[in-house]
Amino acid sequence: MPDLMQHITHPVAQPQDYDDVNKVQLRPVQPVEMHQMGHRSEYILQEVPVALVYNGISHVVMMATGANLVEFAVGFSLFEGIIPNIQALYAIEVRQHQKGFSIEMEIASSAFFNLKQQRRNLAGRSGCGLCGIESLKQLHQHITPVQTVFQSAWLNDVEAALMQLKQHQPLGQLTGASHAAAWVEQGQIIACFEDIGRHNALDKLLGYIAQQHIQVAHGFVLMSSRASYELIRKCAQFDIAMLATISAPSSLAVDLAQQAGLTLLGFCREQRFTVYT
């Protein structure tokens, strides 16, 4: 089995990476201030199509920022149940094309058989549009109960992690357009990933956690976004006991977090946050 670790890049982008066209582009803009129009150039965060291909078959095309795509593919594949564990992923290669990227993965034959069965079962059916779920009832049935024990000490770590978050968001500081997903242990950000989509950023972090064999009982996820239902489902699937977000949660996110037994924090700001579940 190829060593997947060789594909991992450092989760915090370096300043020299800003000219990487896979992440940002420099574009001319016309700022208007005090009714006066000016001219300057600004960095714009990239959003590109990314095709996930399993054993030569294209499964889905996602829109994402073209960085840390190996971690993204691993996290997505594990959450969607395409592979049962990282050992079922034999090889992975990111290929750049004129219009975007493809991530070519070789997976175990049993996982590929299940994927083909899933695709066959979904073909020709109308669904509710929630990640292949066929009915609204299934949305709640697909929530994985969290077994990891919540640690009350994590609540004291939120403020320290928030103070570090900005320095781990170079793309966000440069463009104002990215979401960040960070893993926090003992008040320290261990890893942080950015993407134009909050769910993509979390997939990248979860893929990193799986590749590095990080023990989820040792920390929690901090995100620079609102808490939506898909973030709850992803954290619960990876048995993560606490999710803290900068902005508010949706009602469905609160319901699903309560059902999963996941501690959900929102409005995490300096010296304050709200505990929803």
C-alpha positions in Angstrom: 0.0 0.0 0.0 1.5 3.4 -1.0 2.4 5.7 1.9 -0.4 8.4 2.0 1.7 10.5 4.3 3.9 11.7 1.5 0.9 13.6 0.0 0.2 15.6 3.1 1.1 19.3 3.0 1.4 21.5 6.0 -2.1 22.5 7.1 -1.1 26.2 7.3 -0.3 27.9 4.0 2.9 29.9 3.9 3.1 33.5 2.5 5.0 32.4 -0.6 2.0 30.2 -1.5 -0.3 33.2 -2.1 0.6 33.3 -5.8 -0.4 29.6 -6.2 -3.2 29.8 -8.8 -4.8 26.7 -7.2 -5.6 28.8 -4.2 -5.9 32.5 -5.1 -5.8 34.8 -8.1 -4.9 38.4 -8.3 -7.7 40.4 -10.1 -8.3 44.1 -10.8 -11.1 45.6 -8.8 -12.8 49.0 -8.4 -13.3 49.9 -4.7 -15.8 52.6 -3.9 -15.3 54.7 -0.8 -17.0 57.9 0.1 -18.7 57.9 -3.4 -15.2 57.8 -5.0 -14.2 54.9 -7.3 -10.6 53.7 -7.3 -8.5 51.0 -8.9 -6.4 48.3 -7.4 -5.8 44.6 -7.4 -7.1 42.1 -4.9 -6.5 38.4 -4.2 -9.6 36.3 -5.0 -10.0 32.8 -3.5 -10.2 30.1 -6.1 -13.3 27.9 -6.5 -12.7 25.0 -8.9 -14.4 21.7 -9.9 -12.8 18.6 -8.3 -13.8 15.2 -9.6 -13.5 12.3 -7.2 -12.7 9.1 -9.2 -12.8 5.6 -7.7 -11.1 2.7 -9.6 -11.5 4.7 -12.8 -15.2 5.7 -12.3 -16.0 9.3 -11.7 -18.4 9.4 -8.7 -19.0 13.1 -7.9 -17.7 16.6 -8.8 -17.3 19.0 -5.9 -16.5 22.7 -6.0 -13.6 23.4 -3.7 -10.4 25.4 -3.2 -7.5 23.6 -4.9 -5.4 23.0 -1.8 -5.0 19.9 0.5 -7.0 17.8 -2.0 -5.6 14.5 -0.7 -6.9 15.2 2.8 -10.2 16.4 1.2 -10.7 13.2 -0.7 -9.8 11.0 2.3 -12.2 12.9 4.6 -15.0 12.9 2.0 -14.6 9.2 1.2 -14.6 8.1 4.9 -17.7 10.3 5.7 -19.7 9.1 2.7 -18.9 5.5 3.6 -17.2 4.9 0.3 -14.3 3.3 2.2 -14.8 1.8 5.7 -11.4 2.9 6.9 -8.2 4.4 5.5 -6.7 0.9 4.9 -9.2 0.4 2.1 -7.6 3.3 0.2 -4.7 1.7 -1.7 -3.5 4.7 -3.8 -4.4 8.3 -4.4 -3.2 10.8 -7.0 -4.2 14.4 -7.6 -4.3 15.4 -11.3 -4.6 19.0 -12.5 -6.6 19.8 -15.6 -7.3 22.9 -17.5 -10.6 23.4 -15.8 -10.0 21.9 -12.4 -8.7 18.7 -10.7 -9.4 15.0 -10.6 -8.5 12.9 -7.6 -7.8 9.3 -8.8 -8.2 6.7 -6.0 -7.7 3.0 -6.0 -9.9 1.4 -3.3 -10.5 -2.2 -2.1 -12.7 -4.3 -4.4 -15.3 -4.8 -1.6 -15.6 -1.0 -1.2 -15.9 -0.5 -4.9 -18.6 -3.1 -5.1 -20.6 -1.4 -2.4 -20.1 2.0 -4.2 -21.5 0.5 -7.4 -24.5 -0.9 -5.6 -25.1 2.5 -4.0 -25.0 4.2 -7.3 -27.4 1.6 -8.8 -29.8 2.0 -5.9 -29.9 5.8 -6.3 -30.3 5.8 -10.1 -33.7 7.0 -11.3 -34.9 7.9 -7.8 -35.9 11.3 -6.6 -34.4 12.4 -3.3 -34.5 15.2 -0.9 -31.1 16.5 -2.0 -29.3 15.8 1.2 -26.1 14.0 0.2 -27.9 11.0 -1.5 -30.3 10.5 1.4 -33.6 9.2 -0.2 -36.1 10.4 2.4 -36.3 13.0 5.2 -36.7 10.2 7.7 -33.3 8.8 6.8 -31.6 12.1 7.7 -32.1 11.4 11.4 -31.5 7.7 11.0 -28.0 8.5 9.6 -26.8 10.3 12.7 -24.1 8.3 14.4 -24.3 8.5 18.2 -21.0 9.9 19.6 -19.2 7.5 21.9 -16.3 9.9 22.8 -16.7 11.3 26.3 -17.0 15.1 26.4 -14.4 16.8 28.5 -15.6 19.9 30.4 -12.0 21.3 30.3 -12.5 21.9 26.6 -14.8 24.8 27.4 -11.8 26.6 29.0 -9.7 26.0 25.9 -12.1 27.7 23.4 -10.8 31.3 24.1 -7.2 30.4 23.7 -7.9 28.5 20.4 -9.9 31.5 19.1 -6.9 33.8 19.7 -4.8 31.5 17.5 -7.3 30.9 14.8 -6.6 34.1 12.7 -2.9 33.3 12.3 -3.9 29.9 10.9 -6.1 31.5 8.2 -3.7 33.1 5.7 -6.1 32.6 2.8 -8.9 34.0 4.9 -6.9 37.1 5.8 -5.8 37.5 2.2 -9.2 37.1 0.5 -11.9 37.2 3.2 -13.6 34.3 1.5 -12.4 31.1 3.1 -13.8 29.0 6.0 -11.4 27.3 8.4 -11.7 24.0 10.3 -9.2 23.5 13.2 -8.4 20.7 15.5 -7.7 21.8 19.1 -6.0 20.0 21.9 -5.3 21.6 25.3 -6.0 25.0 23.9 -3.6 24.7 21.0 -4.5 24.5 17.4 -2.8 21.3 16.1 -4.0 21.5 12.5 -6.1 23.9 10.4 -7.5 23.7 6.9 -9.2 26.3 4.7 -11.6 26.1 1.8 -14.3 28.2 0.2 -16.8 25.7 1.5 -17.2 25.0 5.2 -18.0 21.4 4.6 -14.9 21.0 2.4 -12.7 22.6 5.1 -14.0 20.1 7.6 -13.5 17.2 5.2 -9.9 18.2 4.8 -9.4 18.3 8.6 -11.1 14.9 9.1 -9.0 13.4 6.3 -5.9 14.7 8.1 -7.1 13.3 11.4 -7.6 9.9 9.8 -4.2 9.9 8.1 -2.4 11.0 11.2 -4.3 8.6 13.4 -5.2 11.5 15.8 -7.1 10.4 18.9 -10.4 12.3 18.8 -10.8 11.9 22.6 -8.1 14.4 23.1 -9.7 17.5 21.5 -12.5 19.2 19.6 -13.2 21.0 16.3 -13.3 24.8 16.0 -14.7 26.4 12.8 -14.9 29.9 11.5 -18.4 29.5 10.2 -22.0 28.9 11.3 -23.0 25.4 12.4 -25.1 23.7 9.8 -26.5 20.1 9.9 -23.8 18.6 7.6 -21.0 19.7 10.0 -22.8 17.9 12.8 -23.2 14.7 10.8 -19.5 14.8 9.8 -18.3 15.3 13.4 -20.6 12.6 14.7 -19.4 10.2 12.0 -15.9 10.6 13.2 -16.9 10.3 16.9 -15.9 13.9 17.7 -17.6 15.0 20.9 -17.5 18.8 20.6 -17.9 21.3 17.7 -17.4 25.0 18.4 -18.3 27.6 15.7 -17.8 31.3 15.4 -21.4 32.0 14.2 -24.8 30.6 15.0 -26.2 27.1 14.4 -29.2 26.2 12.4 -32.2 24.6 14.2 -31.5 21.3 12.4 -27.9 21.4 13.6 -29.0 21.8 17.2 -31.6 18.9 16.8 -29.0 16.6 15.2 -26.3 17.5 17.8 -28.7 16.7 20.6 -29.7 13.4 18.9 -26.0 12.4 18.5 -25.0 13.5 22.0 -22.5 16.0 20.5 -21.7 19.2 22.4 -22.4 22.2 20.2 -21.1 25.7 20.8 -22.0 28.8 18.8 -21.2 32.5 18.8 -17.6 31.7 20.0 -16.1 35.1 20.5 -13.6 36.6 22.9 -14.6 35.6 26.5 -18.0 34.3 25.5 -19.9 31.5 23.7 -23.3 29.8 23.8 -23.7 26.1 24.6 -26.7 24.7 22.6 -26.4 21.0 23.4 
